[in-house]
């Protein structure tokens, strides 16, 4: 591969370039400049090592020489897992600069060894993922991320810097055994010869082909938020399906294989189930397995009879008598809202819990939470979808028709 043509596709495009000052990112920045991409350089200084300011000055000098806009951010210390914090912080800054300058996204300098390190980490951790290794294009923290150097080796990038007299710094923390990625990198570099890495790369490609074939086979089911229990029980590799299904709909990091295996066990052995997944819920009920987000909340106010259609209900003023319900002039304005926890209704002079009606009629949780209820101006329930309340015995007044 001719390195000078690596970023040819980015000519005349606006991109944020993530630059640490190391050989990988300095090569990326120079390749982007040589390809006539419109660059906005972003450097984050974490101030955690003695050479941090040196690397910052390397980036600053290069950008000053070539008149490239540079944005430097000093990272706070953060708390908890520093690597997670640092990653989120820098991508938030990439997104800020991209938005302010109408850039298409951020280019990062991950190369072949980074790709294989990620793959080995995923396999060692038994991670259930939607893609093995690094993707050439993805979205992280709301910003488009492209990795144009994934097919290049690190030594190619160092050689490029040396040949083009591009100054770079070496991050001494990369040799520390404190981080799993560093330990894996040493193992990969110790592999005997070029073919060992080629074999690993071929294994990664094969795993991704199998993963893509599985996703294609189950694409129709993966796009639905509810699936039949009978269909789930027939699945090959149900743990993998759960990971792909949850990741398709929920904003969650990869779940561990142990967690997914336990979910699979419970779904197979429990008559009913509710499991929290962040802000989502996995629910098994009435022969269905569903992924539900936070319960919807809606209220539509009517000051008089009118036809209304929403994603939750439809009301018609011209209705068959057996489907209609009574609204008196004194009831207006009326509100149509979703059923609330503890909702009750009056029938034959007695109060009944709506939840009991839901259970007896096997109404799924996903429908219960958006079930239409009509309330008058006194906050009295005057109608519930598919239920006939006491006041419906009087049919001489205006009628409305509700369809769930």
C-alpha positions as CSV (number, residue, x, y, z in Angstrom):
1,X,0.0,0.0,0.0
2,X,1.3,3.5,-0.9
3,X,0.9,5.5,2.3
4,X,0.6,8.8,0.6
5,X,-2.7,7.6,-1.0
6,X,-4.2,6.2,2.2
7,X,-6.4,9.2,2.9
8,X,-7.0,10.3,-0.7
9,X,-10.8,9.8,-0.1
10,X,-10.8,12.6,2.5
11,X,-9.7,15.3,0.1
12,X,-11.5,18.6,0.6
13,X,-13.5,17.2,3.5
14,X,-13.6,18.7,7.0
15,X,-12.4,16.3,9.7
16,X,-11.3,16.5,13.3
17,X,-8.0,14.7,13.7
18,X,-7.3,13.1,17.1
19,X,-3.6,13.7,17.7
20,X,-1.7,12.5,20.9
21,X,1.8,13.3,19.5
22,X,2.8,9.7,19.1
23,X,4.0,8.3,15.7
24,X,0.6,6.8,14.8
25,X,-1.4,10.0,15.2
26,X,1.3,12.3,13.8
27,X,1.5,10.1,10.7
28,X,-2.3,10.3,10.4
29,X,-2.2,14.1,10.7
30,X,0.5,14.5,8.1
31,X,-1.3,12.1,5.7
32,X,-4.6,14.0,6.1
33,X,-2.8,17.3,5.4
34,X,-0.9,15.9,2.4
35,X,-4.3,14.5,1.1
36,X,-5.7,18.1,1.3
37,X,-8.3,17.2,3.9
38,X,-9.4,20.3,5.9
39,X,-8.1,19.4,9.3
40,X,-9.0,20.5,12.8
41,X,-6.5,19.0,15.2
42,X,-7.6,18.1,18.8
43,X,-5.1,17.2,21.5
44,X,-6.0,16.2,25.0
45,X,-3.4,16.6,27.8
46,X,-4.0,14.4,30.8
47,X,-0.9,15.6,32.7
48,X,-0.3,12.0,34.0
49,X,3.3,11.6,32.8
50,X,6.4,13.7,32.6
51,X,6.4,13.7,28.8
52,X,2.8,14.9,28.4
53,X,3.8,18.5,27.9
54,X,6.5,17.4,25.4
55,X,3.9,15.6,23.3
56,X,1.6,18.7,23.5
57,X,4.4,20.9,22.2
58,X,5.2,18.4,19.3
59,X,1.6,18.7,18.2
60,X,1.5,22.5,18.7
61,X,4.7,23.0,16.7
62,X,3.5,20.9,13.8
63,X,0.1,22.7,13.6
64,X,1.8,26.1,13.8
65,X,4.2,25.2,11.0
66,X,1.4,24.0,8.7
67,X,-1.2,26.5,9.8
68,X,-3.7,23.8,11.1
69,X,-6.3,24.9,13.6
70,X,-5.4,23.3,16.9
71,X,-7.7,22.8,19.9
72,X,-5.9,21.7,23.2
73,X,-7.9,20.5,26.2
74,X,-6.6,19.9,29.7
75,X,-8.4,16.8,31.2
76,X,-9.6,16.9,34.8
77,X,-8.6,13.9,36.9
78,X,-12.0,12.3,36.8
79,X,-13.1,9.4,39.1
80,X,-13.6,5.7,39.0
81,X,-12.1,3.9,35.9
82,X,-9.8,6.5,34.5
83,X,-9.5,4.9,31.0
84,X,-13.3,5.0,30.6
85,X,-13.4,8.6,31.9
86,X,-10.5,9.7,29.6
87,X,-12.1,8.1,26.6
88,X,-15.5,9.7,27.2
89,X,-13.8,13.1,27.8
90,X,-11.8,13.2,24.6
91,X,-14.7,12.0,22.4
92,X,-16.9,14.7,24.0
93,X,-14.2,17.3,22.9
94,X,-13.9,15.7,19.5
95,X,-17.7,16.1,19.1
96,X,-17.6,19.7,20.3
97,X,-15.0,20.8,17.8
98,X,-16.6,18.8,15.0
99,X,-20.0,20.5,15.6
100,X,-18.5,24.0,15.9
101,X,-16.6,23.6,12.6
102,X,-19.2,21.6,10.7
103,X,-16.8,18.6,10.4
104,X,-18.0,15.2,9.3
105,X,-16.5,13.5,12.4
106,X,-13.2,12.4,13.8
107,X,-10.3,10.4,12.3
108,X,-8.3,8.3,14.8
109,X,-5.0,6.6,14.2
110,X,-5.8,3.0,15.2
111,X,-3.7,0.5,13.2
112,X,-3.5,-3.2,12.6
113,X,-2.0,-4.1,15.9
114,X,-4.7,-2.1,17.8
115,X,-7.3,-4.0,15.8
116,X,-5.8,-7.4,16.8
117,X,-5.3,-6.3,20.4
118,X,-9.0,-5.5,20.6
119,X,-9.9,-8.9,19.1
120,X,-7.7,-10.8,21.5
121,X,-9.2,-8.9,24.5
122,X,-12.7,-9.6,23.3
123,X,-11.9,-13.3,23.1
124,X,-10.1,-13.5,26.4
125,X,-13.0,-11.7,28.1
126,X,-15.5,-13.9,26.3
127,X,-17.2,-10.7,25.2
128,X,-20.5,-11.0,23.3
129,X,-20.0,-8.3,20.6
130,X,-21.6,-7.1,17.4
131,X,-18.2,-6.9,15.7
132,X,-14.8,-8.4,16.5
133,X,-11.9,-6.1,16.5
134,X,-12.2,-2.4,15.5
135,X,-14.5,-1.1,12.9
136,X,-13.3,1.2,10.1
137,X,-16.4,3.4,10.7
138,X,-18.6,3.6,13.7
139,X,-20.4,6.1,16.0
140,X,-19.1,6.7,19.5
141,X,-20.6,9.1,22.0
142,X,-22.7,10.7,19.3
143,X,-19.8,11.3,16.8
144,X,-18.8,9.6,13.6
145,X,-15.5,7.9,14.0
146,X,-13.3,6.6,11.1
147,X,-10.1,4.6,11.3
148,X,-8.4,4.9,7.9
149,X,-5.1,3.2,9.1
150,X,-6.5,-0.1,10.2
151,X,-4.7,-2.1,7.5
152,X,-1.3,-0.6,8.3
153,X,1.3,-1.8,10.8
154,X,2.7,0.4,13.5
155,X,6.2,0.0,12.0
156,X,4.8,1.4,8.7
157,X,3.7,4.5,10.5
158,X,7.0,5.0,12.3
159,X,8.8,4.5,9.1
160,X,6.6,7.1,7.4
161,X,7.4,9.6,10.2
162,X,11.1,8.9,9.9
163,X,11.2,9.3,6.1
164,X,9.3,12.5,6.2
165,X,11.1,14.0,9.2
166,X,8.0,14.2,11.3
167,X,8.7,14.7,15.0
168,X,6.9,12.4,17.4
169,X,7.0,11.3,21.0
170,X,6.9,7.9,22.6
171,X,4.4,7.3,25.4
172,X,6.3,5.4,28.0
173,X,3.1,4.2,29.7
174,X,2.6,1.9,26.6
175,X,5.3,-0.4,28.0
176,X,3.6,-0.7,31.5
177,X,2.1,-4.1,32.4
178,X,-0.6,-2.3,34.5
179,X,-3.0,-2.4,31.5
180,X,-4.4,-5.5,29.9
181,X,-4.0,-4.0,26.4
182,X,-0.3,-3.5,27.0
183,X,0.2,-7.1,28.1
184,X,-1.7,-8.4,25.1
185,X,0.4,-6.1,22.8
186,X,3.6,-7.7,24.2
187,X,2.2,-11.1,23.5
188,X,1.3,-10.3,19.9
189,X,4.7,-8.7,19.3
190,X,6.3,-11.9,20.7
191,X,4.5,-14.1,18.2
192,X,6.9,-15.9,15.9
193,X,7.0,-14.1,12.5
194,X,4.7,-12.3,10.2
195,X,2.4,-15.4,9.6
196,X,1.3,-15.6,13.2
197,X,-0.3,-12.1,12.9
198,X,-1.8,-13.1,9.5
199,X,-3.3,-16.2,11.0
200,X,-4.8,-14.1,13.8
201,X,-6.2,-11.6,11.3
202,X,-7.7,-14.5,9.2
203,X,-9.3,-15.9,12.4
204,X,-10.8,-12.5,13.2
205,X,-12.2,-12.2,9.7
206,X,-13.8,-15.6,9.9
207,X,-15.4,-14.8,13.3
208,X,-16.9,-11.6,11.8
209,X,-18.2,-13.5,8.7
210,X,-19.9,-16.0,11.0
211,X,-21.3,-13.2,13.1
212,X,-22.6,-11.3,10.1
213,X,-24.2,-14.4,8.7
214,X,-26.0,-15.0,12.0
215,X,-27.2,-11.4,12.1
216,X,-28.5,-11.7,8.5
217,X,-30.3,-14.9,9.2
218,X,-32.1,-13.4,12.2
219,X,-32.4,-9.8,11.0
220,X,-36.2,-9.8,11.0
221,X,-36.4,-11.0,14.6
222,X,-33.6,-8.7,15.7
223,X,-35.5,-5.6,14.5
224,X,-38.6,-6.4,16.7
225,X,-38.9,-5.3,20.3
226,X,-41.0,-8.4,21.0
227,X,-40.5,-12.0,20.0
228,X,-42.4,-15.2,20.7
229,X,-41.1,-17.4,23.5
230,X,-41.6,-20.4,21.1
231,X,-39.3,-18.8,18.5
232,X,-36.7,-18.0,21.1
233,X,-36.6,-21.6,22.4
234,X,-35.8,-22.8,18.8
235,X,-32.9,-20.4,18.3
236,X,-29.4,-21.6,17.7
237,X,-26.9,-19.7,19.9
238,X,-29.5,-17.9,22.0
239,X,-26.9,-16.1,24.1
240,X,-25.5,-14.5,21.0
241,X,-29.0,-13.6,19.9
242,X,-29.7,-11.9,23.2
243,X,-26.5,-9.8,22.9
244,X,-27.4,-8.7,19.3
245,X,-31.0,-8.1,20.2
246,X,-30.3,-6.1,23.3
247,X,-27.6,-4.0,21.6
248,X,-29.9,-3.3,18.6
249,X,-32.5,-1.7,20.8
250,X,-30.8,-0.6,24.1
251,X,-28.1,1.9,24.7
252,X,-25.9,-0.5,26.7
253,X,-22.3,-1.6,26.7
254,X,-21.6,-5.2,25.8
255,X,-23.0,-7.5,28.4
256,X,-20.8,-10.3,29.8
257,X,-21.3,-13.9,28.6
258,X,-22.1,-14.9,32.2
259,X,-24.8,-12.2,32.4
260,X,-26.3,-13.2,29.1
261,X,-26.1,-16.9,29.9
262,X,-28.1,-16.3,33.1
263,X,-30.7,-14.3,31.2
264,X,-31.0,-17.2,28.8
265,X,-31.4,-19.7,31.7
266,X,-34.1,-17.6,33.3
267,X,-36.0,-17.0,30.1
268,X,-36.1,-20.8,29.5
269,X,-37.1,-21.8,33.0
270,X,-39.3,-19.0,34.4
271,X,-43.0,-18.7,33.6
272,X,-42.7,-14.9,33.7
273,X,-39.7,-12.6,34.2
274,X,-38.8,-8.9,34.5
275,X,-35.1,-8.0,34.4
276,X,-33.7,-4.4,34.4
277,X,-31.2,-3.6,31.7
278,X,-30.1,0.0,32.5
279,X,-33.1,2.1,31.7
280,X,-34.7,-0.8,29.8
281,X,-36.6,-3.9,30.9
282,X,-36.5,-7.4,29.6
283,X,-40.0,-9.0,30.2
284,X,-41.3,-12.5,29.6
285,X,-45.1,-12.6,29.7
286,X,-48.0,-14.4,28.0
287,X,-45.8,-16.2,25.6
288,X,-43.7,-13.2,24.5
289,X,-40.3,-11.7,25.4
290,X,-40.2,-8.0,25.1
291,X,-37.6,-5.1,25.5
292,X,-39.3,-2.1,27.0
293,X,-37.9,1.4,27.5
294,X,-39.2,3.8,30.1
295,X,-43.0,3.8,30.2
296,X,-44.5,6.3,27.7
297,X,-46.4,9.3,29.0
298,X,-49.0,11.2,27.0
299,X,-52.0,13.5,27.6
300,X,-54.3,14.9,25.0
301,X,-56.8,17.5,26.1
302,X,-60.2,18.0,24.3
303,X,-62.4,21.0,24.9
304,X,-65.2,19.6,22.8
305,X,-66.1,16.7,20.5
306,X,-63.5,16.2,17.7
307,X,-61.8,13.4,15.8
308,X,-58.3,12.6,17.1
309,X,-55.7,10.1,16.0
310,X,-52.3,9.5,17.8
311,X,-49.9,6.6,17.9
312,X,-51.6,5.4,21.1
313,X,-55.3,5.8,20.3
314,X,-58.0,7.1,17.9
315,X,-61.2,8.9,18.7
316,X,-64.2,9.3,16.4
317,X,-67.3,11.4,17.1
318,X,-69.4,9.3,14.8
319,X,-69.5,5.9,16.6
320,X,-71.7,2.9,16.8
321,X,-73.7,3.0,20.0
322,X,-72.3,-0.3,21.4
323,X,-68.8,1.1,21.1
324,X,-69.4,4.6,22.3
325,X,-69.1,6.2,25.7
326,X,-70.9,9.2,27.2
327,X,-69.4,12.7,27.6
328,X,-71.5,15.4,29.2
329,X,-71.0,19.1,28.6
330,X,-70.0,19.4,32.2
331,X,-67.1,16.9,31.6
332,X,-65.1,19.2,29.3
333,X,-62.3,19.7,29.0
334,X,-61.5,16.0,29.0
335,X,-58.1,14.4,29.0
336,X,-57.0,11.2,27.3
337,X,-53.9,9.9,29.0
338,X,-52.1,6.6,29.5
339,X,-53.1,4.4,32.4
340,X,-51.4,5.1,35.7
341,X,-50.2,2.8,38.5
342,X,-53.0,2.0,40.8
343,X,-55.7,3.0,38.3
344,X,-59.2,2.1,39.4
345,X,-62.7,2.3,37.7
346,X,-66.3,2.2,38.9
347,X,-68.5,-0.7,37.8
348,X,-71.8,-1.8,39.2
349,X,-71.2,0.5,42.2
350,X,-67.9,-1.0,43.1
351,X,-64.3,0.1,42.5
352,X,-62.1,-2.3,40.6
353,X,-58.3,-2.3,39.9
354,X,-57.4,-1.9,36.3
355,X,-54.4,-4.1,36.9
356,X,-56.6,-7.1,37.7
357,X,-58.5,-6.6,34.4
358,X,-55.2,-6.5,32.5
359,X,-54.1,-9.7,34.1
360,X,-57.4,-11.5,33.5
361,X,-57.4,-10.4,29.8
362,X,-53.6,-11.2,29.4
363,X,-52.8,-7.7,28.3
364,X,-48.9,-7.5,27.8
365,X,-47.0,-5.0,29.8
366,X,-46.0,-3.0,26.7
367,X,-49.8,-2.4,26.0
368,X,-50.7,-1.7,29.6
369,X,-48.3,1.2,29.9
370,X,-49.9,3.1,27.0
371,X,-53.5,2.0,27.6
372,X,-55.9,5.0,27.0
373,X,-57.9,6.3,29.9
374,X,-60.4,9.3,29.6
375,X,-60.6,11.7,32.5
376,X,-63.1,14.6,32.9
377,X,-62.3,18.1,34.2
378,X,-62.9,16.8,37.8
379,X,-60.2,14.1,37.3
380,X,-62.8,11.4,37.3
381,X,-62.3,8.4,35.1
382,X,-65.2,8.3,32.6
383,X,-63.8,5.7,30.1
384,X,-61.1,3.1,29.7
385,X,-60.4,1.5,26.4
386,X,-62.4,-1.8,25.9
387,X,-64.1,-1.3,29.3
388,X,-67.8,-0.3,29.7
389,X,-68.3,1.8,32.8
390,X,-71.5,2.6,34.6
391,X,-72.3,5.9,32.9
392,X,-72.4,4.2,29.5
393,X,-76.0,3.0,30.4
394,X,-77.1,6.4,29.4
395,X,-76.7,6.8,25.6
396,X,-78.5,9.9,24.7
397,X,-75.5,12.3,24.9
398,X,-72.5,12.9,22.7
399,X,-70.6,9.7,22.1
400,X,-66.9,9.2,21.3
401,X,-65.3,6.1,19.8
402,X,-61.9,4.9,21.0
403,X,-59.8,2.4,19.2
404,X,-56.7,1.0,20.9
